[in-house]
Amino acid sequence: MPKQLELFPGYAPPEPRIVPRSEHPISRRMIAREALKVLYRLHDAGYLAYLVGGSVRDLLLGLTPKDFDVGTDARPEEIRRLFRASRIIGRRFRLVHVYFRGGKIVEVVTFRGPEEFEEDQEVYGTPQEDAFRRDLTINALFYNIADFTIIDYVGGLEDLRNGIIRVIGDPNVRFMRDPVRMLRAVRHAARAGFEIEPRTWEGILRHREKIRLCSPIRLRDEWLKDVTGGWAAPWLDLMFQSGLFREIFPAYHRALVAHPQAKAFLSRLLRQADTMIKHKKFPQAGALVFFLYPYLLANGFLLPPEKPERPTQEVERRLLEILGSYRFCKELFEETVVLLSALLYYRYFVLRGKSPPKKLVRKSYFTELRELAEIIFPEERKLLKIEMKPRKRKRRRRKNA
């Protein structure tokens, strides 16, 4: 047995479970045309070509994958020669992006070898070794384009059927090597409504503080997916229960602990955001407004404003308290600041039953702003007991007879 598998007792069956096409629902019609082209070109060139990772999981769950990634035994240089419109990226471990019209990209990864042998050099391996390198059992399933079978080395099909989130191998070892795996366990539990199995959950509780050792940019990319993905409300609950929210957003956590009503308000807003994201295209900045607005209320904006002002500088300062270390995309950060400061400005007029000024109504983002306000302000009134006066109608002057 390969040494890599000795690290995972109980997870290494003598042979993988291979599910024939007649026993699973995945059809080539469900796979993006670009991914099929990559799979077949690799296969025709004599290489193994598997659909890997989250796309297989999502197809089995009846979801539409956001991306289709391909795994192969071809080396990066060999992949590059097969696809003219491609590029090798990465330093520690190289992979290939294959480009198609419309900005579409298929990521092709060479199967990785044992993790303990990898320091500053690439270690390639077999499909079995690659499966045991992945984070969760449900993310380690392969779809083989050669015969349309599903290959399962780690018990992912059983966990998928039972609604279980399980880290591959010993959680203590796996979370120590890459603490971001804890966030991914929480994400997939929240996204699919699955249960995190006890050993994995205990590992998260034991090692949650180590999440701060990760690169801020990696952490930003991970939590931004959750806040804007359509499962933010259950994600928030699991992040609080696990203690990971406190580690990633310490200032926000303190504010929510000090103002319990603000936490309930945040949960309700995130449920609203999830519903909107699932039913239509919703911008990232809009989702961030739902996530960040309660923090502003808990830090200086809870009382109704006395005069109409756009608190842009104060909003930016407050957001930097919790987002500053994450090197946010400048454009997204500025767009979020504009919406939040405009929302607080608009709030003044709504509280007093007045019409907003024309200079605000003429803004390109006013339609989105009003849509946000129609959800946020009623929830604010319910939970925070802030009075919203009805808009007064102007009396028409009677013409002299």
N, C-alpha and C positions, 0 to 999 in steps of 0.2 A: 504494500500500500504506500503511495507517495507520502513523504514526510508531512506535507501540508495538511493532509487529512487526519494525521495523528493528533493535531491540535483540536479536533472537533469530535471527540468520542460521542457516539450516539447519533451523529449527524451524517455518517458516511456509510451508506448501504453498499454492499458488494458491487451492485450494478445500479445504474440510474433507472428511474422509472421512465419508461418511454410510452407515451400515449399516442396511438395511431390517429390519423385524421378522422376516422369514423367515430371517435369517442371524445372529440373536443369541438368547440364551436368556431374556432378561428378559420376564416376563409381568406384567400388572397384578395378578395374584393374589399376586405376590411383594412388592408394594408396600403399605405400611400404608394402611388405609382413610382415615385422617386426611390423609395426604399426597396421596392421590388427590383428596380433596375440595378441597384447596387448589389443586392443579394444574388441575382442571377448572373451578373458579370463575374463576381467572385467565384460562384459555383462553377460556371463554365470554364474558368481559368484553372480549375482543379483545387480550389481552396474550400475549407469549411466556411459556410455562410449561415449564421444564425441571427434571427431577430432576438434581441436580448433586453433584459431589464424591465423598466416600467411599461413599455408598450405591450409586452406579452401579458403582464398583470392586468392592464386596463382592458385589453381586448377580451380577456376571460371574464372580467367583471361587467362587460357590456358597455364600457366607456370608450370615448374617442380619445386615443392617445394624443398628447400635445406634440411629441416627438417620436420618431422611429429610429432607434439606435441599432447598429449592426456589430456583431462580434465575429471574428475570423481568426484563422491561424496564419494568415498572411502578415508579413512584417510591414511597418509603415512605408518603407521604400517600395515594396512590391505593390501595395495598395495605390500609392501615388502614381506608379507607372500605368496602372489599369484605368485611371480616371484623369483625363486631361485637366478638367476643371476641379482641381482638388488642391489641398494645402495641408502640410504636416504642421501641427501645432503642439504646444506643450514642451516642457523642459524635463521634468522628472520622469514623466511617462508620456511618450508621444502618441498622438492619435491623428486621424485624418478626417478633415472636413471635405465632403464632396458637395459641390455647389450646383444648383439647378436654377432654372428661370423662376422669376418671382421671389427671389431671395430665400428660396428653400434650401435647407442644409441637412444632409444625412451624416451623422457622426459614425465613423468606423473605428473600432477599437480592436487591437490585437489581444488575444486571450492572455491574461496575466498569470504569472507564476506565483510561487509561495511568497507571502507577505514578509516573512521574517528574513528572507534572503535579499530583500529590496532595501537598499540604502540610498545611494545617489545614482544608481544605475538601473536600467530597465531590466526586468525579469519577465520573460515570456513563459507561457505554460500551456497546459491542456484546457479544454472546456471544463473539465471537472475541477481543476485547480482554480480556474477563473470563477466558477460558481461559488466556491468557498471563500473567495475574496470579497464577494458582494456583501452589502449591509444586512438586508432582511431576507428571510426565506422566500417571501412573495415576490421579491425583486430579482431572484436568481433563476428564473425560468427561461428556457430557450425554445425558440421555434425554428426548426430545421427546414430550410427551403428545399433541400434535396428530396425529402419524402413527406413534408408537411406534418411531421410529428412534433410533439412537445416533449422536451427532455427536462427532467427534474432530478437533480442530484441531492437536494437538501430538504425535501419534504414541503416545498412551497405550495404544491397543489392541495395538499391536505389542510395546510394553514389557511389558504385562500377559501377553501370550502367551509371551514369552521369559523372564519372571521377572526383569525388570530394574527397578531403582530409579534414576530419572534426574531430576535437578532441571531445571525448565524454564528454558532460557536459560543464560547464563554463570554458573557456580557462584560465581565470585568476586564478581560484582555482586549476585547474589541472596542469598548468605549475608551480605554486608556490609549489605544493606538490612534483612534480618530473620534474625538468627542462629538463631532457633528452627527455621528450616527444616532445619538440620542434624539436630536431634533427630527431626524428622518423617521424614527420610530413614532414619535408624537404626531408628525404630519400625516402619516399613512393611517394611523388609528383615527385621527380626526376626519380625514378626507373620506374614508370608506365606512366609518362607524364601527371599526373593528376594536377588539379588546387587546390590550398589551398583556402578553402572558407574564406570570409572576416573576420569573428569573430576569427577564428583560426589564420589567418595571423596577425591581429591586436594584438592578445595576444602574438605572437612571438615577434613582434616589441616592445611591452611594457615590456616584461620580459626577453629579450635576455641576459642582463647582469647577470642574475641569473644562467646562464649556468656555470659560474665560481665557483659556490658553489658545483658543483657535484664532485665526486671522479675523479681524473685524470685517473685512470685505466678504469672507466666506459666510460669516454669521449674518451679515446684512442680506446677502443673496438668499440665504435659507429662510429667514423670517419674513422677508418681503414676499416670497412665494405664498406663505401661509396667510398673511394679512390680506393679500389681494387675490387669493385663489378660489374663494367661494366656500371655504370651510373654517373661517376665522373664529366663529363663536365656539365650536367644540375644541378648536386648537387652543384658545385662551383658557378654557377650563382645564385642559390637560397640562398646559404650561404652568398654571398656578398650582395645581396639585403636585406636580413634580418638582417645583421650585426653580425650574429653568427660567421662568419669566423674571424672577428676582435677580438671577445671575446676568441676564441679558439686558434688562431694563431696570436697574436698581432704583433710579429716581422715580420712574413711573410706578414701580411697585410700592415705594414708600407713600406716594400720593394716593394710591388706591386703598392702601391699608388705613391711611389717615381719614379717608372719605369713602366709607363703604358704599354709599349711594352712588358714587362715581363709578365704582366697579360694576354695579348692577346696570347703570346707564351704559357703560361700555359694552357689556354683554348684549344688551338689547340692540344697540347700534350695529354691532357686528353681525347679529342675526339678520337685520335688515339689509346690510351690505351683502351678505351671502346670498340672500334671495335675489337681489338686483343683479349680481354677477352671474348667477345661474340662468337668468332669464334674458339677459341681453349683454351686449358688450359694454363694459364699464371701465373707465380710465383708472389707472393706478392711483393718480392723485386723489380722485374721488374716494377710493377705498381707504387711502391713508387719512383723509379728513375724518371718516368715521372712527378710525383707530385713535387719532390724536386729539380730537376735540375734547373728550372728557379730561385729558391731562391739562389742557388749557383752563377748563372750568375749575379744576382743583388747584390751580396755581395763578390766582389773581383775576379770573374772569367770571367767577360764580355770580357776583352781584350784578344786577342790571346796570348797563352803562348810563351815566348821567348826561352824556352829550355824544353826538354822532362823530366818531373818530375811527380811522382805520389804524389799528394797532400793529402795523406791519413789523416794526422793529422789535416790539415786545414779543410778538408771536415767533419771530425768527430766533430770538434769544432763548425762549422757552423750549423750542424744538431742538435747538443745539444741545440743550441739557441732556436730552435722551438719545439724540441721533448723531451728535457731533463726532463721536469716535468711529462711526460707520462709513465715513467718506462717501456720503450720499451723492448720487448723480446730481449734478448742479441743476440741470433743467427740471428734474422731477422734484427736487427740494424747493426750488423757487415757485414752481406751479402749485405745490401744496401750501406754501406760505401765503401765496396770493389768495387761494380759495379760503383758507382759514381766516385770514384777516378780513376778507370781504364778508365772510359769514358772520363774524362778530360785529361788523359794521351794519350789515343788514338786520341783525338781531335787534339793534336799537329801534329801528322803525317798526318791526313786527311787534315788539313789546308795547309800543305806544299806539298801535293801530294806525300807523301812518303809511302812506305810500313811499316806496324807496325813491331816492332822487334819480332824475333822468340820467345823470352821469354814470350811475351804477347800472341801470337798466340797459344802457347802450353797450356795456362791456360784452365782449365775445363769449365770455364764460357765464353770463347771467342765467341762461337757461339751465345749465348744470347747477349753478349756485342755488337757484330756486328749488330745483328738484331735491338737492341735499337738505335745504331748509325745511321743506315740507315733511321730511322724515325726522330730522333731528329735533326741531323745535317742539313738536307735540310730545315726543319722548322725554324731552327735557322738562316740559311742563308736568307730566305725570309723575316722574320720579324725583325731581328736584324742587317741585312746588313753586316754580317760578311763574308768576302770573303773565299770561299772554292776553292782552286786551284786544277785543275785536276791532277791526278796522272801521273807522268812522266814515260815514258817507257824507260827502259835501252837500249841503242844502242848496237847492237851486233858488236863485232870487226870482221873485215874482215880478213880471213885467208890469209896469204901470198901465192901468187901463186907459 
